Amino acid sequence: MAMPLFHKIHSQSAQKLNTALLAGFLQHENDENIRKTHLFEGRYENIYLNHQHIPQLNLLMTEAVILAEEITATPGLRAGYWFNYMPPGSITLPHTHDDNDELLSAAYYIYVPENSGDLILHSGTDKLQLQPQEGDFILFKPDVSHEVSKNNSAYYRLSIGINFGLKTNPEQR
């Protein structure tokens, strides 16, 4: 049976976690030692904070891995993740996450003001536009091309991108 184009699941812990995730991100996003990649139009699309910066990321990633293992029917997955801070006027161009050994990809939404951009999934010539809500996981195959429409709000949007693959050593999450 083929996997659906996406799964949208609301986090059981969203109310508890999102306030702490947002506060931790804002506190540490400009720390000197924070790795940032994918510079596009003056904005780094990927900002790498971890559980040492924000301890609540452990809870979120545990929940994410459980969901991914259920969807893929594959035990022993690990998650790699990054924050995506999207100020007003920003977009994310179409791309995929099938560069390495990924089995599933996801976006988790922390702060989503109205009109701050939709997730657009491409399936052949079709485009599926999803309006995420705070606390949503949207999970999809890593080879699904996706983008984010323009943030037309006056506020930033904050999400976490996640890729799931097989653990290569027992210490990986």
C-alpha positions in Angstrom: 0.0 0.0 0.0 1.4 3.4 -1.0 2.1 6.0 1.6 -0.2 9.1 1.3 1.4 12.3 0.2 1.5 13.6 3.8 0.4 13.0 7.3 -0.8 15.9 9.5 -0.7 15.2 13.2 -1.1 17.6 16.0 1.4 17.2 18.8 0.1 16.0 22.2 2.6 18.3 23.9 2.3 21.4 21.7 0.8 23.7 24.4 3.6 22.8 26.9 6.4 22.8 24.4 5.9 25.7 22.0 6.3 28.5 24.5 9.6 27.0 25.7 10.8 26.3 22.1 10.0 29.8 21.0 11.6 31.4 24.1 14.7 29.2 23.7 15.1 30.0 20.0 14.8 33.7 20.5 17.3 33.6 23.4 19.9 31.6 21.4 19.4 32.3 17.7 22.2 34.9 17.6 24.7 33.1 19.9 28.2 33.1 18.3 28.5 29.3 18.2 25.2 28.6 16.4 25.6 27.0 13.0 23.5 28.5 10.2 23.2 27.3 6.6 21.3 27.9 3.4 21.7 31.7 3.1 19.0 32.9 0.7 18.1 36.6 0.2 19.8 37.6 3.4 18.2 34.9 5.6 19.6 31.7 6.9 16.9 29.1 6.3 18.5 26.5 8.6 19.5 27.4 12.2 20.9 24.6 14.3 20.0 24.8 18.0 19.9 21.6 20.1 18.8 20.2 23.4 21.8 21.9 25.1 20.2 25.3 24.1 16.6 24.2 24.6 16.1 21.1 26.7 12.5 20.7 25.6 13.7 19.7 22.1 14.3 16.2 23.6 10.6 15.8 24.3 9.6 17.1 20.8 12.2 14.9 19.0 11.1 11.8 21.0 7.5 12.4 19.9 8.6 13.0 16.3 10.6 9.8 16.2 7.7 7.8 17.6 5.4 9.2 14.9 8.0 8.6 12.1 8.6 5.0 13.3 4.8 4.3 13.2 4.4 5.9 9.7 7.4 4.1 8.2 6.9 0.9 10.2 10.6 1.1 10.8 12.0 0.9 14.4 15.3 2.5 15.4 15.0 5.8 13.6 17.1 8.9 14.3 16.1 12.6 13.7 18.2 15.4 12.4 16.5 18.8 12.8 16.9 22.6 12.3 14.9 25.7 13.0 13.4 27.7 10.2 12.9 31.4 11.1 10.8 33.1 8.4 10.5 36.9 8.7 7.8 38.9 6.8 8.3 38.8 3.1 10.3 35.5 3.1 9.7 32.4 1.0 11.3 29.0 0.8 12.0 27.8 -2.8 11.0 24.3 -3.9 13.4 21.6 -2.7 13.5 18.0 -1.5 15.3 16.3 1.4 16.4 13.1 -0.3 20.1 13.8 -0.3 21.3 11.0 2.0 19.6 8.1 3.8 16.4 9.9 4.8 13.3 7.8 5.1 10.8 10.5 6.1 10.8 14.3 6.4 8.6 16.6 8.5 7.9 20.2 9.5 6.8 21.0 13.1 5.2 24.4 13.6 6.0 26.5 16.7 4.7 30.0 15.9 2.4 30.5 12.9 0.7 33.9 12.6 -2.1 34.3 10.1 -0.9 34.7 6.5 2.7 33.8 7.4 3.0 31.3 4.5 1.6 27.9 3.5 3.5 24.7 3.0 3.1 23.6 -0.7 3.7 20.0 -1.6 4.3 19.0 -5.2 2.9 15.7 -6.5 3.7 15.4 -10.2 2.1 18.5 -11.8 -0.3 19.0 -8.8 0.4 21.4 -5.9 -1.2 20.8 -2.5 -1.3 23.9 -0.4 -1.5 23.3 3.4 -2.0 26.0 6.0 -0.1 24.7 9.1 -1.2 25.4 12.6 0.9 25.8 15.7 1.6 22.3 17.1 1.2 20.5 13.8 3.6 17.9 12.5 3.4 17.5 8.7 5.3 14.4 7.6 6.0 13.4 4.0 8.5 11.4 1.9 11.9 13.1 1.6 11.6 13.1 -2.2 8.4 15.2 -2.2 9.3 18.6 -3.6 8.0 21.3 -1.2 8.2 25.0 -0.7 6.8 27.7 1.5 4.7 30.6 0.1 5.5 34.2 1.0 5.0 35.3 4.6 2.5 38.1 4.1 2.1 38.8 7.8 3.8 41.5 9.8 5.3 38.8 12.1 7.9 36.0 11.7 7.0 32.3 11.5 9.0 29.6 13.3 9.1 25.9 12.5 11.5 23.0 12.8 12.5 20.9 9.8 13.2 17.2 10.5 14.7 14.4 8.6 14.4 10.8 9.8 16.9 8.0 8.9 18.3 4.8 10.3 20.6 5.1 13.3 24.2 4.4 12.4 25.3 4.1 16.1 23.4 3.5 19.3 24.0 7.0 20.7 22.1 8.8 17.9 18.6 10.1 18.7 
